[in-house]
């Protein structure tokens, strides 16, 4: 095997070797048998997963049917204290929030919200792998593997520990994401648990310069650092 390395690329060339005879035949038969056994266990596992999913679907549907029979629909009419105690109720209405401040360090954002989530994108190294073959006059083909590294924006971490050429292409191991919850969320006189509030659907907020405190670049609804 030969390697050719550049600043942001690496090429490996595996020379094809000769094989065959009895040893090659035995290896081929063993490989086929192993594949058949592995496929059999995959089939058994798939059947088990299918049965489990069917049972889970039936159980969930039964629970939903039960709730549909016992739940008390109230709409926007909040129950009085003690009313419908111990019963499942369905209500709708606005949830009160508070001013939440996300202090990143170089900048901060303060908004009156029920929840405030910071979702980040990071400029990271990405590995691209390409495999080709090169014919030889005699013998098996050479196998060529080319690795190229380039930076790109990603909303999750790219694990650089398994790069073929990690030197000079290290990425951070976590994203600077964060979620803030209002301390005392309520719907009228009804107090809500944080576990309930965290499941409420949200919407994207396009950040403007007026929302941000700090000397940072703001554009297209995003804050840029670095």
Secondary structure as GFF3:
##gff-version 3
##sequence-region A 1 226
A	DSSP	beta_strand	2	5	.	.	.	ID=ss1
A	DSSP	beta_strand	9	14	.	.	.	ID=ss2
A	DSSP	alpha_helix	21	70	.	.	.	ID=ss3
A	DSSP	beta_strand	72	75	.	.	.	ID=ss4
A	DSSP	beta_strand	89	91	.	.	.	ID=ss5
A	DSSP	beta_strand	98	103	.	.	.	ID=ss6
A	DSSP	beta_strand	108	113	.	.	.	ID=ss7
A	DSSP	beta_strand	115	118	.	.	.	ID=ss8
A	DSSP	beta_strand	122	134	.	.	.	ID=ss9
A	DSSP	beta_strand	142	154	.	.	.	ID=ss10
A	DSSP	three_ten_helix	160	162	.	.	.	ID=ss11
A	DSSP	beta_strand	178	181	.	.	.	ID=ss12
A	DSSP	beta_strand	186	187	.	.	.	ID=ss13
A	DSSP	beta_strand	190	191	.	.	.	ID=ss14
A	DSSP	alpha_helix	194	197	.	.	.	ID=ss15
A	DSSP	three_ten_helix	209	211	.	.	.	ID=ss16
A	DSSP	beta_strand	212	213	.	.	.	ID=ss17
A	DSSP	beta_strand	217	219	.	.	.	ID=ss18
A	DSSP	beta_strand	222	224	.	.	.	ID=ss19
###
